[in-house]
Amino acid sequence: MGSFDMTGRHVAITGASSGFGHHFAGLLASKGAKVSLGARRVDKLETRVAEIHAAGGEAAAIPLDVRQRASVTAFMDQAEATFGGIDVLINNAGVEAGAKTYMMIDEADWDFVIETNLKGAWLTSKAYTERVVAGKRPGGNIIMISSITDSRTIKGQFPYAVSKGGLTRMTEVMALEAARYNIRVNALAPGYVLTDVSRVLLESERSAEFVKGIPMRRYGEFEDLDGPLLLLASDASSYMTGSVVVVDGGHICASL
Ligand SMILES: NC(=O)c1ccc[n+]([C@@H]2O[C@H](COP(=O)([O-])OP(=O)(O)OC[C@H]3O[C@@H](n4cnc5c(N)ncnc54)[C@H](OP(=O)(O)O)[C@@H]3O)[C@@H](O)[C@H]2O)c1
C-alpha cells in the first residue's frame, strides 16, 4: 500500500484564504507538508501562515489571482523559490454568482465564475505541468476541488454548476493527457459545507427542506474531507488518475 505520509512534500493551494483551502493548508502542514497558500486576500493568508508557524508547520503566503497568467507565474516562482518544486497542486479557488438562474445572470457573472473556476484551474495546471517537464521532475499530482453540482442538477446555481461540470471533465481529459508526464489528476467533489460559497443556499429558508435530501441528514464539516484529501494528495492514491471522489453524505444518491 502507498503511504499517506506528507512529510517534506510541497503542496500549493489556490484559494487558501478561507473555507476549504484555509482548512486544507492547516491539515497538510500538520501532516508535515510545506504549504504555499495563494489567494487575493493576502492579509488572510498571512494570518493563516502565522497560525501554521505557531503550530510548528511550514507555510508561505503568496498573492494569487488565478484568472491572470502573470499572477500564476509569479505565484509559482515564489512558491518554488521558498520550498522548491511543487509536489501537489490543489486547484481549490472558486466563486459563485449568487442564487441565480441562467436567465438572471449577466455577462459579468458568467465571466467571473467561468474565468475563476475553469480558466483559473487550466492556467495553474498548465503552468505547473510546464515546470514539472522543464525541471525534469519525475512526476506530479493535481487535485481539482469540484462539487456534486458537476453531476446532479440544481436550480439557481448557474453558472457555478456549469463550471463544476467542466472542471470534472477537465480532470478526466487532463488525466489522460498528463499521464505521459507521470502527473496524476483527480478531483474531490464535496457535497454542501457551510462556507462563503455555499452560505447563500445553506442559510436560506430552503435549507431545512434541502438538508432532508441528504441521506445522512446533515451538511458536511471540513473534517469530513480530511481523509479523502490526504488520499489524493499522497502516494496512497498512486494508481488513481482521472477519478472523482465524492464526499457528500450520499447526497447524489438521494431518492428521486
Ligand atoms: N462550500 C461548499 O459547500 C462547496 C461544495 C463543493 C465544492 N466547493 C468548492 O470548494 C472550493 C472552495 O470554496 P469554499 O467553499 O471554501 O469557499 P470560500 O471560503 O469562499 O473560498 C474560496 C476561495 O477561493 C479564493 N479565490 C476566489 N477567487 C480567486 C481568484 N481569482 N484567485 C485566487 N483565489 C481566488 C478565495 O480567496 P480570495 O477571495 O482571497 O481570492 C477563497 O480563498 C471552491 O472551488 C468551491 O466551488 C465548495
The ligand as a Gaussian input file, in Angstrom:
#p B3LYP/6-31G(d) Opt

LIG

0 1
 N      -18.748000      25.079000       0.367000
 C      -19.287000      24.108000      -0.315000
 O      -20.362000      23.601000       0.040000
 C      -18.574000      23.566000      -1.513000
 C      -19.018000      22.360000      -2.044000
 C      -18.360000      21.816000      -3.132000
 C      -17.276000      22.467000      -3.662000
 N      -16.855000      23.655000      -3.132000
 C      -15.691000      24.296000      -3.742000
 O      -14.679000      24.463000      -2.784000
 C      -13.800000      25.478000      -3.233000
 C      -13.502000      26.429000      -2.094000
 O      -14.686000      27.152000      -1.785000
 P      -15.177000      27.390000      -0.307000
 O      -16.492000      26.734000      -0.168000
 O      -14.095000      27.061000       0.649000
 O      -15.481000      28.968000      -0.337000
 P      -14.643000      30.243000       0.115000
 O      -14.434000      30.225000       1.583000
 O      -15.322000      31.415000      -0.481000
 O      -13.229000      30.026000      -0.570000
 C      -12.982000      30.372000      -1.911000
 C      -11.515000      30.695000      -2.039000
 O      -11.217000      30.962000      -3.413000
 C      -10.393000      32.104000      -3.448000
 N      -10.500000      32.790000      -4.732000
 C      -11.607000      33.293000      -5.322000
 N      -11.290000      33.885000      -6.492000
 C       -9.925000      33.759000      -6.624000
 C       -9.007000      34.166000      -7.604000
 N       -9.398000      34.835000      -8.708000
 N       -7.701000      33.877000      -7.428000
 C       -7.288000      33.195000      -6.327000
 N       -8.123000      32.782000      -5.360000
 C       -9.433000      33.056000      -5.514000
 C      -10.858000      32.962000      -2.297000
 O       -9.812000      33.825000      -1.876000
 P       -9.700000      35.397000      -2.209000
 O      -11.092000      35.953000      -2.216000
 O       -8.845000      35.897000      -1.093000
 O       -9.002000      35.470000      -3.527000
 C      -11.107000      31.912000      -1.233000
 O       -9.929000      31.637000      -0.534000
 C      -14.476000      26.138000      -4.423000
 O      -13.916000      25.680000      -5.619000
 C      -15.905000      25.681000      -4.279000
 O      -16.576000      25.675000      -5.504000
 C      -17.480000      24.207000      -2.064000

